[in-house]
Amino acid sequence: MAKLSLHVSEKERQKESKENKRFSTSQKGWGKGFAEKPVFVKRMMLPHFWSAWFALFMLFVIVNVLPYRVQMFLGSKIGRLMGTILPARKYVLKRNLELAFPEMSDEERHNLSKEIQRNSGMAIFETGMAWFWPDWRLKRHVIIDEEGMQYAKECTASGKPVLVLTAHFVHLELMARIYGTYIKSGIGVYRPTDHPVWEWAQVKGRLRKNLALVSKNDPRSMIKALKTGAPIWYAPDQDYGRRVSVFAPFFAVKDTATVAATHNLAKIDGTMVTPSWTIREGDKYHLYLKKALQDFPTEDTIADATTVNKVIENMVRMAPEQYLWMHRRFKTAPDENENRYPGLEE
């Protein structure tokens, strides 16, 4: 049986780079990973980028013209379609659920998979809402508990660095926009892309209510960001490889590669690590704001990674269908020869 391909091949990427279809507009270099404004260059108007500009324009129109419920209906249908036309992603989703929820029956995992696909399609429009909605419309769809909001405001006004511990829910873009609107503008950790139009769009959209973005590959810039006094959104729930990770339990996978950066960043100047995430509840987005982790960090990196994973697991269990299960969360294993996604090309 032929294996599925998850990404564009390196050969194809190099070809696209030579044809000016891919190039980076983000700063590179140790300590230079800040994006404080979107970058536009003339090459971004070449014909092969027109489809990307058109897609952004259509997203802007749809999220500002169509009623919310219609957007969610369309998104759910698109999500199911994506499961058909993107078999590699559907396979990753299936494997992740098998690894994370072995106690579920095949039917239960199948039903959860369908809900996750629907939610992933809805995320397209939720991203557009985060980037393009005016504040008055956003505020009609937000729930925040008064006690949590008051505590979060006190933390961000305390003068101490604040690391906002969150997770990759499908509506993470909205979480950052809501936090920046109601609590305090801050700085997001992100992954720059070599598609210049999408890079322009994500930087411009995410800076609508926030101060800057910082590359996940630049620890020095992340430290500089923490020391600005602005809250830093950080979602350490993806697999960034063996070099920067330790192994700790996450759901049923005992040895999940978990970045050690949360432990390291929390050691800086008494940083407060405050869990925060958003759950879609009907047509509202409930921003949960919890108290800072106690006795954190410790001297034990693995123990701290275990704590972080448990906090994130508890978030996800509230609405597992709204979590981003389509990336290879369990890719890196302690044994380099173990392949947890055998149906994919290496």
C-alpha positions as CSV (number, residue, x, y, z in Angstrom):
1,M,0.0,0.0,0.0
2,A,1.4,3.4,-1.0
3,K,2.3,5.7,1.8
4,L,0.7,9.1,2.1
5,S,2.7,12.4,1.7
6,L,2.0,15.0,4.3
7,H,4.1,17.9,3.1
8,V,5.4,19.4,-0.1
9,S,8.7,17.7,-0.9
10,E,12.0,19.6,-0.3
11,K,12.7,19.3,-4.0
12,E,9.4,21.0,-4.8
13,R,10.0,23.7,-2.2
14,Q,13.4,24.5,-3.8
15,K,11.8,24.7,-7.2
16,E,9.1,27.1,-5.9
17,S,11.8,29.2,-4.2
18,K,13.7,29.6,-7.5
19,E,10.5,30.7,-9.2
20,N,9.8,33.3,-6.5
21,K,6.8,31.4,-5.3
22,R,8.3,31.0,-1.9
23,F,10.5,33.4,0.0
24,S,10.8,34.7,3.5
25,T,9.9,38.2,4.6
26,S,10.6,37.6,8.3
27,Q,13.8,38.6,10.0
28,K,16.3,36.0,10.7
29,G,19.1,35.8,13.2
30,W,19.7,35.2,16.9
31,G,17.6,37.7,18.8
32,K,16.0,39.2,15.6
33,G,12.8,37.0,15.6
34,F,10.4,39.8,16.2
35,A,7.6,40.7,13.8
36,E,6.1,44.1,14.8
37,K,4.4,44.9,11.5
38,P,3.5,43.0,8.3
39,V,6.0,43.1,5.5
40,F,4.9,43.8,1.9
41,V,7.3,43.7,-1.1
42,K,6.4,44.1,-4.8
43,R,7.1,40.5,-5.6
44,M,4.0,39.6,-3.6
45,M,1.9,40.9,-6.5
46,L,3.3,38.4,-9.0
47,P,0.5,36.4,-10.7
48,H,1.2,33.2,-8.8
49,F,0.2,35.0,-5.6
50,W,-3.2,36.3,-6.9
51,S,-5.1,33.2,-5.8
52,A,-3.8,33.8,-2.2
53,W,-4.9,37.4,-2.3
54,F,-8.2,36.4,-3.7
55,A,-8.7,33.8,-0.9
56,L,-8.0,36.4,1.8
57,F,-10.4,38.9,0.2
58,M,-13.1,36.2,0.1
59,L,-12.5,35.3,3.7
60,F,-12.8,39.0,4.7
61,V,-16.1,39.3,2.8
62,I,-17.6,36.1,4.1
63,V,-16.8,36.7,7.8
64,N,-18.1,40.3,7.6
65,V,-21.2,39.6,5.5
66,L,-22.6,36.2,6.4
67,P,-24.3,35.5,9.8
68,Y,-22.2,33.6,12.3
69,R,-24.4,30.4,12.2
70,V,-24.1,30.3,8.4
71,Q,-20.3,30.5,8.6
72,M,-20.2,27.7,11.1
73,F,-22.5,25.6,8.9
74,L,-20.3,26.2,5.8
75,G,-17.2,25.5,7.9
76,S,-18.4,22.2,9.1
77,K,-19.1,21.1,5.6
78,I,-15.7,22.3,4.4
79,G,-14.1,20.4,7.2
80,R,-15.7,17.1,6.2
81,L,-14.7,17.7,2.6
82,M,-11.1,18.3,3.8
83,G,-11.1,14.9,5.3
84,T,-11.8,13.5,1.8
85,I,-9.3,15.5,-0.2
86,L,-6.5,15.5,2.4
87,P,-6.1,11.8,3.2
88,A,-2.7,12.3,4.9
89,R,-4.2,14.6,7.4
90,K,-7.1,12.3,8.0
91,Y,-4.6,9.5,8.6
92,V,-2.7,11.6,11.2
93,L,-6.0,12.4,12.9
94,K,-6.9,8.7,13.0
95,R,-3.5,7.7,14.4
96,N,-3.5,10.4,17.0
97,L,-6.9,9.3,18.4
98,E,-5.7,5.7,18.5
99,L,-2.6,6.7,20.4
100,A,-4.3,9.2,22.8
101,F,-7.6,7.3,23.4
102,P,-6.9,3.6,23.4
103,E,-9.8,3.1,25.8
104,M,-12.3,4.3,23.2
105,S,-14.0,1.9,20.8
106,D,-13.4,2.2,17.0
107,E,-16.9,3.7,16.6
108,E,-16.3,6.3,19.3
109,R,-13.0,7.4,17.7
110,H,-14.7,7.5,14.3
111,N,-17.4,9.7,15.6
112,L,-14.9,12.0,17.4
113,S,-12.9,12.1,14.2
114,K,-15.9,13.4,12.2
115,E,-16.5,16.1,14.8
116,I,-12.8,17.2,14.7
117,Q,-13.0,17.5,10.9
118,R,-16.1,19.7,11.2
119,N,-14.4,21.9,13.8
120,S,-11.2,22.1,11.7
121,G,-13.3,23.5,8.8
122,M,-15.1,26.0,11.1
123,A,-11.6,27.2,12.2
124,I,-11.2,28.8,8.7
125,F,-13.9,31.3,9.4
126,E,-12.9,31.6,13.1
127,T,-9.5,32.7,11.9
128,G,-11.1,35.3,9.7
129,M,-13.2,36.5,12.6
130,A,-10.1,37.0,14.7
131,W,-8.4,38.9,11.9
132,F,-11.2,40.9,10.4
133,W,-14.1,41.3,12.8
134,P,-14.7,44.8,14.5
135,D,-14.6,44.8,18.3
136,W,-18.3,45.3,18.6
137,R,-19.1,42.1,16.7
138,L,-16.5,40.1,18.5
139,K,-17.8,41.2,22.0
140,R,-21.2,39.7,21.2
141,H,-19.7,36.3,21.1
142,V,-17.4,36.4,24.2
143,I,-17.9,34.9,27.7
144,I,-15.3,35.6,30.5
145,D,-15.8,34.9,34.2
146,E,-15.4,38.1,36.2
147,E,-13.1,36.5,38.8
148,G,-10.8,35.1,36.2
149,M,-10.6,38.4,34.3
150,Q,-9.8,40.4,37.4
151,Y,-7.0,37.9,38.3
152,A,-5.5,38.0,34.8
153,K,-5.5,41.8,34.8
154,E,-3.8,41.9,38.2
155,C,-1.1,39.5,36.9
156,T,-0.4,41.5,33.8
157,A,-0.3,44.7,35.9
158,S,2.0,43.2,38.5
159,G,5.3,44.0,36.7
160,K,6.3,40.4,36.6
161,P,6.7,38.5,33.3
162,V,3.6,36.6,32.4
163,L,3.7,33.5,30.2
164,V,0.2,32.6,29.1
165,L,0.1,28.8,28.8
166,T,-2.3,27.8,26.1
167,A,-2.9,25.0,23.6
168,H,-3.6,24.6,19.9
169,F,-7.3,24.6,19.8
170,V,-8.7,25.3,16.3
171,H,-9.9,28.7,17.4
172,L,-6.5,29.7,19.0
173,E,-6.5,32.9,16.8
174,L,-9.7,34.1,18.5
175,M,-8.2,33.3,22.0
176,A,-5.3,35.7,21.4
177,R,-7.6,38.4,20.0
178,I,-10.0,38.1,22.9
179,Y,-7.2,38.1,25.5
180,G,-5.7,41.2,23.9
181,T,-9.0,42.9,23.8
182,Y,-10.2,42.2,27.3
183,I,-7.0,41.7,29.4
184,K,-3.9,43.2,27.9
185,S,-2.2,43.4,24.5
186,G,0.7,41.0,24.4
187,I,3.2,39.1,22.2
188,G,2.5,35.8,20.5
189,V,5.0,33.0,19.7
190,Y,4.5,31.9,16.1
191,R,6.0,30.0,13.2
192,P,7.0,32.2,10.3
193,T,6.1,30.9,6.9
194,D,8.0,31.1,3.6
195,H,4.8,31.9,1.7
196,P,4.9,35.8,1.8
197,V,1.2,36.4,1.4
198,W,0.2,34.1,4.2
199,E,3.0,35.6,6.3
200,W,1.7,39.1,5.7
201,A,-1.8,38.0,6.5
202,Q,-1.0,36.2,9.8
203,V,1.2,39.0,11.0
204,K,-1.3,41.7,10.1
205,G,-4.2,39.7,11.5
206,R,-2.6,38.7,14.8
207,L,-1.3,42.2,15.5
208,R,-4.8,43.7,15.3
209,K,-5.0,43.8,19.1
210,N,-1.5,42.8,20.0
211,L,2.0,44.2,20.0
212,A,4.3,41.8,18.2
213,L,5.0,38.2,17.2
214,V,8.2,36.3,18.0
215,S,9.6,33.2,16.2
216,K,9.4,29.9,18.1
217,N,12.9,29.2,16.7
218,D,14.5,32.2,18.5
219,P,14.8,31.6,22.2
220,R,16.7,34.9,22.7
221,S,13.8,36.9,21.2
222,M,11.3,35.0,23.4
223,I,13.4,36.0,26.5
224,K,13.5,39.6,25.3
225,A,9.7,39.5,24.8
226,L,9.1,38.2,28.4
227,K,11.1,41.1,29.8
228,T,9.0,43.7,28.0
229,G,6.3,43.3,30.7
230,A,3.7,42.2,28.1
231,P,2.0,38.8,28.4
232,I,3.4,36.2,26.1
233,W,1.1,33.5,24.6
234,Y,2.8,30.2,24.4
235,A,1.4,26.9,23.2
236,P,4.1,24.1,23.9
237,D,1.9,21.3,22.7
238,Q,3.5,20.4,19.4
239,D,6.4,18.1,18.6
240,Y,9.5,20.2,17.8
241,G,11.9,17.3,17.8
242,R,14.3,15.5,20.0
243,R,16.9,18.3,20.3
244,V,14.7,20.7,22.3
245,S,12.4,18.2,24.0
246,V,12.1,15.8,26.9
247,F,9.7,12.9,27.1
248,A,6.7,13.2,29.4
249,P,3.1,11.7,29.4
250,F,0.4,13.2,27.3
251,F,-2.9,11.4,27.2
252,A,-2.2,7.7,26.9
253,V,1.3,8.2,25.3
254,K,3.7,7.8,28.1
255,D,6.7,9.2,26.2
256,T,5.5,12.3,24.3
257,A,8.2,14.7,23.1
258,T,7.6,17.9,25.0
259,V,9.5,21.1,24.6
260,A,11.5,22.1,27.6
261,A,11.1,25.8,26.9
262,T,8.2,26.3,29.3
263,H,10.5,25.1,32.2
264,N,13.3,27.4,30.9
265,L,11.2,30.5,30.3
266,A,9.5,30.2,33.7
267,K,12.9,30.6,35.4
268,I,13.3,34.2,34.2
269,D,12.7,36.9,36.7
270,G,9.9,35.1,38.6
271,T,7.8,34.5,35.5
272,M,4.1,33.7,36.3
273,V,2.8,30.8,34.1
274,T,-1.0,31.4,33.8
275,P,-3.1,28.8,31.9
276,S,-5.7,30.3,29.5
277,W,-7.7,28.9,26.7
278,T,-10.9,29.3,24.8
279,I,-13.8,26.8,24.3
280,R,-16.6,27.4,21.8
281,E,-19.9,27.1,23.7
282,G,-22.8,27.4,21.3
283,D,-22.2,30.7,19.5
284,K,-20.0,32.1,22.3
285,Y,-16.3,31.8,23.0
286,H,-15.5,31.2,26.7
287,L,-12.1,32.5,27.6
288,Y,-10.9,30.5,30.6
289,L,-8.3,32.3,32.8
290,K,-6.8,30.3,35.6
291,K,-4.4,31.1,38.4
292,A,-0.6,30.8,38.0
293,L,0.9,27.4,38.4
294,Q,2.1,26.9,41.9
295,D,5.7,25.7,42.8
296,F,6.6,26.0,39.1
297,P,9.2,25.7,37.8
298,T,11.1,23.1,39.8
299,E,14.6,21.8,39.2
300,D,13.3,18.8,37.4
301,T,12.7,19.5,33.7
302,I,10.7,16.2,33.1
303,A,8.5,16.8,36.1
304,D,7.7,20.3,34.8
305,A,7.0,19.0,31.3
306,T,4.6,16.5,32.9
307,T,2.9,19.3,34.8
308,V,2.5,21.3,31.6
309,N,1.2,18.4,29.6
310,K,-1.4,17.5,32.3
311,V,-2.6,21.1,32.4
312,I,-3.0,21.1,28.6
313,E,-4.6,17.6,28.7
314,N,-7.2,18.9,31.1
315,M,-8.0,21.8,28.8
316,V,-8.4,19.5,25.8
317,R,-10.6,17.0,27.6
318,M,-13.2,19.8,28.0
319,A,-13.8,19.8,24.2
320,P,-11.5,17.3,22.4
321,E,-13.4,17.9,19.2
322,Q,-12.1,21.5,19.2
323,Y,-8.4,20.6,19.5
324,L,-6.0,20.5,16.6
325,W,-5.4,16.8,16.2
326,M,-4.2,16.9,12.6
327,H,-0.5,17.4,13.3
328,R,1.9,14.7,14.3
329,R,1.9,15.3,18.0
330,F,3.5,12.0,18.8
331,K,6.0,11.9,16.0
332,T,9.2,11.8,18.0
333,A,9.7,8.6,20.2
334,P,12.5,7.8,22.6
335,D,13.6,5.0,20.2
336,E,14.7,6.6,17.0
337,N,13.6,3.5,15.1
338,E,10.0,3.6,16.3
339,N,7.6,5.0,13.7
340,R,4.2,6.0,15.2
341,Y,2.9,7.1,11.8
342,P,3.8,4.1,9.5
343,G,1.3,5.1,6.8
344,L,3.2,8.3,6.0
345,E,6.3,8.9,3.9
346,E,9.3,9.9,5.9
